[in-house]
Amino acid sequence: MGDHILVIEDSAPIRRLVEICLRDVGPTIITAADGPSGLQSAVSNPPALIVLDIGLPGMHGWDVLAAVRSQPVGARIPVLILTAHANEEDRFRAGTDGADAFMTKPFDPSDLVALASSLLASGAHTPAGRQTVPVTHE
C-alpha cells in the first residue's frame, strides 16, 4: 500500500475541505470526483487510506467499496465512509460491507483528522478485527 490518502467525493467543496483537513495527516492527498476514477486510482495506486462518499456519479460508493474489497491489495486498505446518508441502515451496511469507519456530513474537521489518523496508525484493514466507528455530527 502507498503512503497517500485517496478521497473519493463528488462535491468539489467537500472534496477540497477534506483535502485541507487531512493535509497534515498524510504526505499526499489524491482525489477523485466519481466512482469509476476513484476505483481505478485505488486499484492502480493503492493508498494507505480511502475516504469514500456513498452518493457518487458513475458508480455508487457501495459498489466502489465492494470492488476495492474484492482486490487482493484492496482487501487490506482501511476505508472511512464519509456521507450525508445518516440513517442506521447505511451505518450498518458500512460495517457489514467492510468499511472501517463511518462519519456523516456535516462533520467536525478535528473528528475527521482524529479518525483518519487512528485508521492510518492501526494499519491495514482486518475484516474480523475491526468494528465500524459510529461518528455522527448533525
Number of C-alpha atoms within 10 A of each C-alpha: 14 13 15 18 25 27 26 29 27 19 14 12 10 13 19 14 12 21 20 13 17 22 13 12 18 17 10 16 20 15 22 20 18 21 26 19 16 25 23 14 17 29 16 10 15 22 24 23 28 30 24 26 29 23 18 21 13 11 16 15 24 22 16 24 24 15 15 24 21 11 12 10 17 23 19 19 26 27 28 25 28 26 21 17 16 17 9 10 9 17 23 14 14 24 19 13 15 24 29 24 23 25 26 21 15 14 17 14 14 11 15 20 17 13 18 24 16 12 21 19 10 12 13 19 22 15 17 7 7 15 15 19 17 14 15 17 12 9
